[in-house]
Amino acid sequence: DAAQQQVVEHIDTGSRGTWRAHVVWQLIAFRDWYSCRVACRKPVPEHVAQVAVSLDTAAARNMHTVFEGGAEFTPHPAATRREAVRLAIGRMLRFLVERLERPDQTLHLYSGHDWTVTPLLLALCRHDEPALRSWPPFCSSLALELWSRSDTPLCHWASGGDPAAADEGRYVRVLWNGAPVRLACAESSDGVCTLADFKSMVAPFLVQDFSRECQPRVMRGPEIATADRKKAHPPGATPAFNR
């Protein structure tokens, strides 16, 4: 958009060609170069430092567009966004949900990158969540907490049979760098929602079968339907994520 273009032009003009990157990745590359120089305590060009905050915001929005499959530029943005985010992080998200269903009184730690936590935030947060306004800071943490009422012990689901049968009395809260994020399933200001509501919220982003997910697809109405290869691109159809 205009704000992103303004940042690119400002850095291009001030750099006089010394900072160059492919047009698709300019904002992200500029932000990476800036953050690396800061982290290594190397000099940062004054014209870049002047727009550091704007660069961070613009690069974050660029990254979101990548993970959302450019949904805002497609005929069916909601369906495109769901599929793109699901393919980006759906397997990891399904694993995390399974961990919440099977509490074992253990703290589980996983390491990743900014390109790992960002699609998780896109799947979990409201669109106006402040955590999405900037690039994930170095050493950020995303914590999924499982709570229960005092009369509902967090025992392993296997002791009670069906995992869903143990959802009653359990709650989820997500923390980004120690602060609660606003979940779409949470009505209270503390960001807490029931485990059942949390699972319903993330269900569209969970990958159950990657082989099936990666079949050729065509857009049909508001949803994305799987098609065989011969019918993948019929006349007049809008192709989406053909893999």
SULTANOR-V209617 format. One record per pair of residues at least 24 apart in sequence whose C-alpha atoms are under 6 Angstrom apart, sorted by the first residue. I is the first residue (numbers start at 1). J is the second residue. D is the distance in whole Angstrom. If there is no record, write none. Layout:
i:I j:J d:D
i:I j:J d:D
//
This chain:
i:4 j:58 d:5
i:14 j:47 d:6
i:27 j:59 d:5
i:28 j:59 d:5
i:56 j:134 d:6
i:56 j:135 d:6
i:57 j:133 d:6
i:57 j:134 d:5
i:60 j:134 d:5
i:60 j:135 d:5
i:76 j:222 d:6
i:79 j:223 d:6
i:86 j:205 d:4
i:90 j:205 d:5
i:90 j:206 d:4
i:90 j:207 d:5
i:91 j:207 d:5
i:94 j:206 d:5
i:101 j:163 d:6
i:102 j:156 d:5
i:102 j:157 d:5
i:103 j:156 d:5
i:104 j:156 d:6
i:125 j:182 d:6
i:125 j:183 d:5
i:126 j:183 d:6
i:126 j:184 d:5
i:140 j:177 d:6
i:141 j:176 d:6
i:141 j:177 d:5
i:142 j:175 d:6
i:142 j:176 d:5
i:143 j:174 d:6
i:143 j:175 d:5
i:144 j:173 d:6
i:144 j:174 d:5
i:145 j:172 d:6
i:145 j:173 d:5
i:146 j:171 d:6
i:146 j:172 d:5
i:147 j:171 d:5
i:167 j:195 d:6
i:167 j:196 d:6
i:170 j:194 d:6
i:170 j:195 d:5
i:171 j:195 d:5
i:214 j:243 d:6
i:216 j:242 d:5
i:216 j:243 d:6
i:217 j:242 d:6
//
